[in-house]
Every structure is written in structure tokens, then in C-alpha cells.
Amino acid sequence: MTTGLETDAEAVPVEPTPDRLIRLPEVMARVGLRRTAIYQRMREGRFPKSRSLGPRCTVWVEAEIDDWIGSIVERTDEICQNTPRISR
């Protein structure tokens, strides 16, 4: 039974967008790090791990890269807010 108050948004289920896989050049462009720095941070556990799709194809999950960027922004915002300003 419908009440007649339903909207179009309620009638159409929203499907989540599938995770997108991105290659190293796009990762480098998005995070501003070079290949060596990315792989070093991966080894240290400070950067999302890559996935291998084959012997010569490595990808990252875009959502994980976005989350990493967000965490960096949050940390730098906290540091900036907690740092006392120096008067000159």
C-alpha cells in the first residue's frame, strides 16, 4: 500500500559505485609523491597496498587512495589547529 507521499529518490534504489582501479601514474599525480616514495611508504605500512593484476600490471583501489589523502588532510588540519602562533 502506498501513501502517495513517496519521492522518486525513495522509489529508485541507489547502487554503490564500484571501486575503481588506478595505475601508478594516476596515483603519483593524485598524491604528489614519486614512485620510490610510494613504494617506501607501502613497505612501512604508511600507504595503501597495491594489487597485482598480472606480472606487469599493478593497481591501487581509488577509494583507498582517497581515504589516505583524507587522513593526511585531517592530520595536517589538526597540527595547524594545535600549533601556537608566533607573534613577530
C-alpha positions as CSV (number, residue, x, y, z in Angstrom):
1,M,0.0,0.0,0.0
2,T,1.4,3.4,-0.9
3,T,0.5,6.7,0.7
4,G,1.2,8.8,-2.3
5,L,4.0,10.6,-0.4
6,E,6.9,8.6,-1.8
7,T,9.5,10.6,-3.8
8,D,11.4,9.4,-6.8
9,A,14.5,9.0,-4.7
10,E,12.8,6.5,-2.4
11,A,11.4,4.5,-5.3
12,V,14.8,4.0,-7.1
13,P,17.4,2.1,-5.0
14,V,20.8,3.7,-5.0
15,E,23.5,1.3,-6.0
16,P,27.0,2.0,-4.7
17,T,29.6,2.9,-7.4
18,P,32.1,0.1,-8.0
19,D,35.6,0.6,-6.8
20,R,37.8,2.0,-9.5
21,L,41.4,0.7,-10.0
22,I,44.0,3.2,-10.9
23,R,47.6,2.8,-12.2
24,L,50.8,4.2,-10.8
25,P,50.9,7.4,-12.9
26,E,47.5,8.5,-11.7
27,V,48.4,7.6,-8.1
28,M,51.5,9.7,-8.4
29,A,49.6,12.6,-9.8
30,R,46.9,12.5,-7.1
31,V,49.2,12.2,-4.1
32,G,52.2,14.3,-5.2
33,L,54.7,11.6,-4.5
34,R,57.2,9.8,-6.8
35,R,57.3,6.1,-7.3
36,T,60.1,5.5,-4.9
37,A,58.4,7.4,-2.1
38,I,55.1,5.5,-2.7
39,Y,56.8,2.1,-2.6
40,Q,58.8,3.0,0.5
41,R,55.7,4.2,2.4
42,M,53.9,0.9,1.3
43,R,56.7,-1.1,2.8
44,E,56.5,1.0,6.0
45,G,52.7,0.5,6.2
46,R,52.0,4.2,5.7
47,F,50.4,4.0,2.2
48,P,47.7,1.8,0.7
49,K,49.0,-1.5,-0.7
50,S,48.9,-2.1,-4.4
51,R,47.3,-5.1,-6.1
52,S,48.8,-7.2,-8.8
53,L,46.6,-8.0,-11.8
54,G,49.4,-9.8,-13.6
55,P,53.2,-9.9,-14.0
56,R,53.3,-6.4,-15.3
57,C,50.2,-4.7,-14.1
58,T,49.9,-3.1,-10.6
59,V,46.9,-1.1,-9.5
60,W,45.5,0.6,-6.4
61,V,41.9,0.9,-5.2
62,E,40.9,4.5,-5.8
63,A,38.8,4.6,-2.6
64,E,41.8,3.6,-0.5
65,I,43.9,6.4,-2.1
66,D,41.1,8.9,-1.4
67,D,40.9,7.7,2.2
68,W,44.7,8.1,2.6
69,I,44.5,11.7,1.1
70,G,41.7,12.5,3.6
71,S,43.7,11.2,6.5
72,I,46.7,13.4,5.5
73,V,44.4,16.4,5.3
74,E,42.8,15.6,8.7
75,R,46.3,15.2,10.4
76,T,47.6,18.4,8.9
77,D,44.5,20.3,9.9
78,E,44.9,19.0,13.5
79,I,48.6,20.1,13.5
80,C,47.7,23.5,12.2
81,Q,45.0,24.0,14.8
82,N,47.2,22.8,17.7
83,T,50.3,24.8,16.8
84,P,50.6,28.1,18.7
85,R,51.0,31.1,16.5
86,I,54.2,33.1,16.9
87,S,53.8,36.9,17.1
88,R,56.5,38.9,15.4
